[in-house]
Amino acid sequence: MTASGQPGWWQRHRKSLLVNLAVFLAVAFGIQAWQTRHMASGQAPDVTLQRALTPQQQDSLASWRQQHTGEPVVLYFWATWCTICRIEQPMINGLIQSQPVLPIAIQSGPAASVLAYERQHGLAWNSVVDPDGGIARHFGISATPSFVVLDAQGNISSSTVGLTSPWGLRLRLWRARLAG
């Protein structure tokens, strides 16, 4: 109550604000569920990896994950032509410093082109090159940016498409850590 005995702004609008928030969250979660409906679930497929920095060497997702035994990992599907991916670059740079993140450049050209892009934009990522989108198809990825979080056993814990906040991604990693 205010000094005049009338209800304050929050008291007058609380119910309306809470209903609006609930509707917003329901719509946001519905859109997310629709966007990820074709993405892979269960055990992550073991795909062959070719890095931008060392294109002559091939690796596998399973062997990369073994370097991070007992930890959840993030697969970050991005593209050099993706505007939202450019917006997320600082967040990914920060995340790579503290978490295992495997950037996968979808349909962004050969290894030399991806490496040149990373150097030009100050990205020390050494992305996996996916010139024809084959790796993305294994995971059901149809848009960039996309994130797939794997738990310590290599199971897909969560998937998301589009702009993602750092705290949202860290929350997904925390959830994968609890599950594993």
DAJO-V230656 format. One record per backbone hydrogen bond with DSSP energy under -0.5 kcal/mol. CO is the residue of the C=O (numbers start at 1). NH is the residue of the N-H. Records with the same first field share a line. If there is no record, write none. Layout:
CO->NH ; NH
This chain:
2->5
6->2
8->12
9->13
10->14
13->17
14->18
15->19
16->20
17->21
18->22
19->23
20->24
21->25
22->26
23->27
24->28
25->29
26->30
27->31
28->32
29->33
30->34
31->35
32->36
34->37
36->39
42->156
45->47
47->61
49->59
50->129
52->55
54->51 ; 57
57->51
59->49
60->64
61->65
62->66
63->67
64->67
65->68
66->69
68->71
73->150
74->76 ; 102
75->77 ; 148
76->78 ; 104
77->145 ; 146
78->106
79->82
81->83
82->86
83->87
84->88
85->89
86->89
88->92
89->93
90->94
91->95
92->96
93->97
94->98
95->98 ; 99
99->101
100->74
101->103
102->76
103->128
104->78 ; 106
105->130
110->113 ; 114
111->115
112->116
113->117
114->118
115->119
116->120
117->121
118->123
119->122
122->124
123->125
127->52
128->105 ; 130
130->107 ; 133
133->137
134->138
135->139
136->139 ; 141
137->140
139->40
145->162
146->77
147->160
148->75 ; 150
149->157 ; 158
150->73
151->154
154->44
155->151 ; 157
158->149
160->147
165->169
166->170
167->171
168->172
169->173
170->174
171->175
172->176
173->177
174->178
175->179
176->180
